[in-house]
Amino acid sequence: MTNTAPSVALPHHIGSQGSPPSSLRRTIRPMQSLADHFATGTVVAAALVPQAMERFDPVLRRLLAGPQFFVKLADGRWKPQGCQLGLGCQCFQFSELVEPVARG
């Protein structure tokens, strides 16, 4: 009596090595940074990255945790719309905004 393993049919997309053929493998690419394509004076709704909020008092951090409106300045920086919370002079880089969406 010989001891042989039963034959198992593999789905056509799985090769004998147990991995999909190269034509079905996903290509993983590094995340591309978003470019600031907004014109001067554009208003966007965005949240701040956590690192940008670290420079504020803990009370202000909670208030800034959600989406805010920002206006693009001529020098490329972004300023919170209005002077609420005493942030009139504080400006941010585009990279500090999370998922900016133009206000329609």
Legacy VTK file of the C-alpha trace (Angstrom):
# vtk DataFile Version 3.0
C-alpha trace
ASCII
DATASET POLYDATA
POINTS 104 float
0.000 0.000 0.000
1.456 3.312 -1.050
0.728 6.511 0.747
0.089 9.295 -1.790
-1.402 12.705 -1.158
-4.730 13.357 -2.851
-4.639 15.541 -5.925
-6.156 18.978 -5.431
-7.162 21.176 -8.327
-6.056 24.774 -7.910
-8.072 27.641 -9.342
-6.687 28.788 -12.686
-5.434 32.109 -11.263
-3.230 30.434 -8.656
-0.001 28.898 -9.863
1.741 25.843 -8.528
3.714 27.979 -6.095
0.528 29.237 -4.365
0.805 32.813 -5.568
-1.087 34.573 -8.336
0.744 35.113 -11.613
2.484 38.439 -12.062
-0.331 39.698 -14.287
-2.745 39.575 -11.323
-0.435 40.956 -8.642
-1.075 44.502 -7.486
1.564 47.091 -8.047
2.204 48.975 -4.838
3.336 52.514 -5.401
4.420 55.051 -2.798
1.773 57.598 -1.927
2.124 60.752 -3.960
1.993 64.045 -2.131
-0.822 66.323 -3.133
0.091 69.456 -5.014
-1.348 72.805 -4.019
-3.253 73.726 -7.174
-5.542 76.253 -5.503
-5.497 79.918 -6.556
-4.784 82.789 -4.166
-7.939 83.722 -2.257
-9.478 80.248 -2.554
-11.362 79.089 0.537
-11.084 75.395 1.436
-12.536 73.243 4.174
-9.852 71.092 5.795
-8.649 69.730 9.087
-5.141 70.231 10.444
-2.633 67.412 10.788
-2.019 66.488 14.446
1.555 67.830 14.295
0.268 71.312 13.392
-2.101 71.328 16.360
0.647 70.442 18.845
1.844 74.062 18.908
-1.470 75.218 20.402
-2.832 75.227 23.924
-4.786 72.007 24.765
-8.073 73.927 24.842
-7.474 75.287 21.324
-6.446 71.827 20.096
-9.923 70.508 20.862
-11.539 73.422 19.047
-9.255 72.971 16.017
-9.678 69.202 15.814
-12.473 69.360 13.251
-12.736 70.865 9.781
-12.051 74.583 9.448
-12.163 77.071 6.592
-8.781 78.288 5.318
-7.971 81.038 2.798
-4.934 80.771 0.520
-2.628 83.783 0.810
-0.487 85.245 -1.997
2.681 83.722 -0.480
1.190 80.181 -0.639
0.444 79.814 3.060
-3.056 79.110 4.391
-4.779 81.269 7.016
-7.897 80.288 8.971
-10.875 82.251 7.664
-11.856 85.037 10.067
-10.172 85.877 13.339
-11.922 83.371 15.578
-9.971 81.900 18.479
-7.200 84.475 18.121
-5.695 82.634 15.147
-5.694 85.663 12.833
-1.900 85.664 12.521
-1.302 81.917 12.506
-0.738 80.517 8.997
-0.184 76.961 7.831
1.543 75.198 4.955
-0.525 73.210 2.455
1.089 70.021 3.785
-0.487 70.727 7.195
-4.036 70.575 5.779
-5.826 67.222 5.659
-7.994 66.562 2.586
-8.628 70.182 1.544
-11.852 70.636 -0.404
-12.676 73.874 -2.214
-15.705 75.621 -0.823
-18.311 75.812 -3.577
LINES 1 105
104 0 1 2 3 4 5 6 7 8 9 10 11 12 13 14 15 16 17 18 19 20 21 22 23 24 25 26 27 28 29 30 31 32 33 34 35 36 37 38 39 40 41 42 43 44 45 46 47 48 49 50 51 52 53 54 55 56 57 58 59 60 61 62 63 64 65 66 67 68 69 70 71 72 73 74 75 76 77 78 79 80 81 82 83 84 85 86 87 88 89 90 91 92 93 94 95 96 97 98 99 100 101 102 103
